[in-house]
Amino acid sequence: MTRLRRTLAYFGFAAPAASIGLVFLATLVDPKYSWATRSLSSMGESTGLGLLALGSSNQLAWLLFNGGLFAGGILGLPFVALLWMDARNTLERVGAGWFGFALVCMSGVGVAFLESDAAAAPFDQFHFLFAVLLFFSIAIAPWIHGSGMALADDKRAGVLTMWLANLYAVQWVVWIILEAMVFTGDGDTWTYFAVPEFVGALALGGWAIWLATRKLRGF
């Protein structure tokens, strides 16, 4: 393995560490955060005093969450370049490209943060679009890439990757049903989904770490 490819593989560890680590830290910092009654995107509050103005724990949580998403998305792109270069067929290349698209959307969620003051969040109208594209891509990218792995005679890894995508999609369905019928009983499934969102982050990050490990081991 060349030095360049090894360096690119390490970004497969750096990106999940930044995104998942900072997002989870934000949940601990935000005094109003609740896994049962919040979405991840509602993390913290901006004080409007600028990115480096740490006036409160709410502001710090806001910075950690949105900064983690942006940093994780950017840091993951060099690893996507490695997947693209090493693709053994068209499906693996499409899967790598879709993975890159998911990371761009993740950074987009951090940039298009939610804020009640439109002047303080000029891109918030794109937040829902980026979020939906990200959550769908977390299922689609591994499924396509896993199909390519299976066609390249890497059947075990391909099947595991496709089933990761399947289980990720199923947990969203289960959560929405539970949210509508058990947790709140009010049919509101559009607000309280921090848990499936974080499961998605773990699925995407875990997949990246697994792929990076395989690259470094020469698989």
SEVO-92522 format. One record per residue (C-alpha): x, y, z. Coordinates in steps of 0.25 Angstrom, whole numbers, plus 5000, padded with zeros to 4 digits. Layout:
<nodes>
XYZ...
</nodes>
This chain:
<nodes>
500050005000500650134996500850255006499750334999498750225000499050195014498850345017497550345011497150225018497350295032496350395028495350285029495650285044495750435046494350475040493550385049494350425061494050565058492650555054492150455064493050495076492650645075491150615073491150525085491950625093490850735089489750645095490550645108490750795108489350845104488550865117487250855109487550725101486750605103486850475094485350455096484850585092485850655083486450635069487950655068487750775059487150855070488450845078488750965086488451105082489351215075489551345082489751415069491051465075491851395065492451255063493551275074492651345084492451245095491451315104490651195109490651045109489551055098490451125089491551025092490650905089490250985076491650995072492050855075490850795067490850875055492450885055492450735056491550705044492350805036493750755040493250605038492750625024494050705020494950605026494250485020494450535005495950485004495550345009494450344998495450384988496250254992494950174990494750234977496150204972496150054977494750024972494749894965493449914957492450024953491549994966492650014975493050144969491550184969491450144984492750224987492150344979490850334987491650325000492350454996490950514993490450475007491650545014491450675006489950665011490450645025491350765024490150845018489350805030490350875039490450995030488951005028488651005043487251035049487051165056485851245059486451375054486551365039487651475038488551385047488251265039488151305024488251155019487251095028486251075017487250965012487350895025486250795023486650765009488050735013487550645025486650565017487750545006488750505017487750405023487350335010488850335006489250255018488450145013488650154998490150174998490550045006489549964998490050004985491549994989491249854996490649804983491849844976492749774986491849644984492049654969493549664971493549524979493649594992492349534996492349525011492749675012491749715002490549645008490949705022490949845016489649825009489049775022489549895030488749975020487549895022487549895037487850045037486550065028485749975037486050045050485550175044484250105041484150045055484450175062483450245054482350145058482750145072482850295073481450315067480750195075481550175088482450295092481550415090480250365085480050495077480450445064481650545063482750475056483450595051484150645064484650545073485650455065486950475071487150335074486950285059487850405054488950365064488850215059489050265045490250335049490850215056490450125044491150225034492350245043492550095047492450065032493550165029494450115040494249965036494550005021495750075025496249965034496149865022496949965013498049975023498049815024498149805009496749755006
</nodes>
